[in-house]
Amino acid sequence: MLLALTVASAAIPTSALLSTDVILATLVYAGIGLVIFVVGFWLWDKATPADLWGEICRGNQAVAILAAGVAIGLAIIIGSAIHG
C-alpha cells in the first residue's frame, strides 16, 4: 500500500499541487465548510431546550462532551460531503 502511494505521489508534479487555482479552491472549500459547520452547530444549539453555552460556562462537563461529539460528527459529515 505504501509503495502504491509513493508511486502515485511521484507521478504528480509538485508545481501542480501548489498552483494558485489549487490554493484558491482549498481556501474556498474550507470557508464553505466552516460556514456550514457554524450554521449547523447554531441550529443544533437552537433545537435543544437548554441553554447549552450557559451550561458549559457553568462547568457542566456532560454538556461539553455532548457538544464536542456533535461538533466532531458535523465535521465528519461536512468533510465527507466536500471530499465526495
KOLVEXLUM-829129 format. One line per 10 residues: number of its first residue (from 1); their letters; for each residue y, x, z of C-alpha. Coordinates in nm, 3 decimals, always signed. Layout:
BEGIN
NUM) a) Y X Z  ...
END
This chain:
BEGIN
1) mllaltvasa) +0.000 +0.000 +0.000  +0.240 +0.279 +0.093  +0.162 +0.459 -0.233  +0.243 +0.145 -0.431  +0.576 +0.109 -0.252  +0.659 +0.473 -0.314  +0.576 +0.445 -0.684  +0.770 +0.118 -0.718  +1.078 +0.256 -0.544  +1.069 +0.571 -0.757
11) aiptsallst) +1.097 +0.360 -1.073  +1.432 +0.206 -0.968  +1.728 +0.438 -1.021  +1.946 +0.484 -0.714  +2.263 +0.411 -0.910  +2.135 +0.057 -0.985  +2.090 -0.011 -0.613  +2.444 +0.097 -0.528  +2.629 -0.072 -0.811  +2.935 -0.284 -0.741
21) dvilatlvya) +2.755 -0.600 -0.855  +2.469 -0.547 -0.611  +2.702 -0.474 -0.319  +2.919 -0.776 -0.402  +2.616 -1.005 -0.432  +2.485 -0.877 -0.098  +2.816 -0.948 +0.073  +2.839 -1.296 -0.083  +2.486 -1.389 +0.023  +2.546 -1.250 +0.372
31) giglvifvvg) +2.865 -1.456 +0.400  +2.690 -1.771 +0.279  +2.407 -1.711 +0.526  +2.648 -1.663 +0.816  +2.839 -1.981 +0.732  +2.517 -2.184 +0.707  +2.394 -2.031 +1.034  +2.714 -2.115 +1.224  +2.723 -2.471 +1.087  +2.353 -2.523 +1.164
41) fwlwdkatpa) +2.389 -2.391 +1.518  +2.701 -2.603 +1.572  +2.516 -2.914 +1.450  +2.226 -2.837 +1.682  +2.468 -2.793 +1.971  +2.634 -3.129 +1.897  +2.296 -3.305 +1.861  +2.186 -3.212 +2.213  +2.302 -3.433 +2.501  +2.405 -3.148 +2.734
51) dlwgeicrgn) +2.693 -2.901 +2.712  +2.484 -2.601 +2.609  +2.756 -2.338 +2.624  +2.866 -2.466 +2.963  +2.511 -2.441 +3.091  +2.474 -2.089 +2.955  +2.804 -1.985 +3.118  +2.677 -2.127 +3.448  +2.379 -1.894 +3.423  +2.109 -2.136 +3.305
61) qavailaagv) +1.859 -1.890 +3.160  +1.626 -2.159 +3.025  +1.902 -2.299 +2.802  +1.996 -1.946 +2.693  +1.634 -1.876 +2.591  +1.619 -2.208 +2.406  +1.944 -2.128 +2.222  +1.810 -1.784 +2.131  +1.492 -1.941 +1.992  +1.692 -2.186 +1.784
71) aiglaiiigs) +1.915 -1.905 +1.657  +1.614 -1.694 +1.556  +1.448 -1.995 +1.390  +1.763 -2.077 +1.194  +1.799 -1.715 +1.087  +1.440 -1.702 +0.960  +1.481 -2.025 +0.765  +1.813 -1.922 +0.611  +1.686 -1.573 +0.530  +1.378 -1.716 +0.359
81) aihg) +1.586 -1.964 +0.162  +1.825 -1.696 +0.040  +1.549 -1.447 -0.038  +1.349 -1.703 -0.232
END
